[in-house]
Amino acid sequence: MNRKTLVLPAVVGLLAPVLAACGGSDSGSAGGGAIKVGTTDTFTATKSAPAPLDPAYAYDVGTWNILRQTVQTLMIQPKGEGDPVPEAAKSCGFTDSGNERYACTLRDGLKFANGDKITAADVKYSIDRARAIKADSGVSALLNTIDTVETQGDNEVIFHLKTADATFPYKLSTPVAGIVNPDDYEKNKLRDGFDIDGSGPYTLSTDVKNDAIVTATFTKNPNYKGTLKVNNSKVQMVSYKDASAMGAALDKGDIDVMTRTMSPEQIQKLSNSTSDNEDLVELSGLEIRYLAFNTDAKSVKAKAVRQAMAQLINRGELVSKVYGTQAEPLYSLVPASITGHSNSFFNKYGDPSTAKAKALLTGANITTPVKLTLHYTTDHYGPATAKEFKILQQQLNSSGLFDVSIQGSKWDDFVPAERKGKYDVWGMGWFPDFPDADNYVAPFLDTDNFLKLPYKNSRIINTLIPDSRREADRLAAGSDITTIQDIVADDVPIIPLWQGKQYVAARDNVTGTAYALNSSATLQLWELGRGVSG
């Protein structure tokens, strides 16, 4: 067969059955040895972050993709479009009209991978533990609407919420709500290193060198009871230093699949290739990139400085020069295709304009050129990040209004520095915890925001976010979400830049690749199998 690029519809979470030619859930096989998946994600235990895989700490797409294979949650996001469905639970739901009491009944026969029985007390322990530890990663904020967790017998768990939260079922599908064995996870202390003990579809063993995972081996868990069909007996995830090394490994057959993070040039080459041996699958994605501001920092404390940057940045040029058709300009925290999206930044600033930016600075008596540094990570979001920041630098400096320098750092150094407030302006990416507008708002703007932003808007925190969560019909929450986006466009604690698509490349005998990632960038290794794709 000729190699092909498969494009999935740009609908949140929708994976069309017509793509079964690349392997549906029934096409996998347990034979053929371990399926090897390449990634450029790094998993390192450091002095500042010694517990990268503890569910109470982990909060990036790479570590979550390990946890989603190994740690079971009460709910799970479905394979296709729709609301979360029970996973470790056999049923869950709100039991009051105000969306403040949520009850779950556990699935019969649940066990941890070591054979220990799972009870409601273990669920309560796991969630209370994450809330009590309140790790500096900010992940516990996903559970901040919980007031108390109650158990009734061995199988009933009841969550009493502080305030209405229609998004709570989604939050119970995230790894921070994962069920862990109290025998292996201390109540008030993170678990250092790379060991994981859960009840998910796989168990994990790791090959570690210099405090970093070289190979993560996922072996089918014989005690797993849940909704997922596991189409293979073993998957190995291999970390590569860069996209080029990962691509070479795929070409040589050293790996079967590669996911995060391919370079734009690599994707284009695969798309144009006529090879019979490799397939490229394009999936709709909800990843966004943005600039964040320490609004207490002297260089960007004046709102006019941040507004002038928003007025100058040319997203269209940035995307076309760096990512081409693999991304789209973004004018809001909430990406297109998510209910509640609004082009607030374009509505306020329109097309890039040096004259308008100059008027903003002059009106605020800001001396130009404004000197500042844009920080970015060199090894987490792909090799194109450096080029992206060079273009941002050029756009700002060519106006004559800014004197911008750029500085790249490795992820292991970048994250601790950002959390300690050492950067005035820095670039980040966001892969949603769940596909709802709330998850593009609260993590950045609520009291316990994961970026540790000093920016606080009382109307957003005390009124708009709580009001939007009261709406079980998410369309009805749109007005509050739009107002939040408009406030952000005016105050500019964050500048959204672009949203991107997702890609999976695989050897032609691997099935299930059309389902290997969902719209939230969740890696679903259980979908992969061996066979003959069409």
Helices and strands as residue ranges (DSSP letters): E 5-7, G 17-22, E 35-39, H 61-70, E 75-76, E 85-86, E 89-94, E 101-106, H 120-133, G 139-143, E 146-152, E 156-161, H 168-171, G 175-177, E 202-209, E 212-220, E 234-239, H 243-252, E 257-258, H 264-272, E 278-293, H 303-312, H 315-322, G 324-326, E 327-329, H 344-349, H 354-363, E 370-377, H 385-397, E 402-409, H 411-419, E 425-430, G 437-440, H 442-445, H 458-459, I 460-464, H 465-469, G 474-477, H 478-491, E 494-507, E 510-511, G 513-515, G 525-527, E 529-530
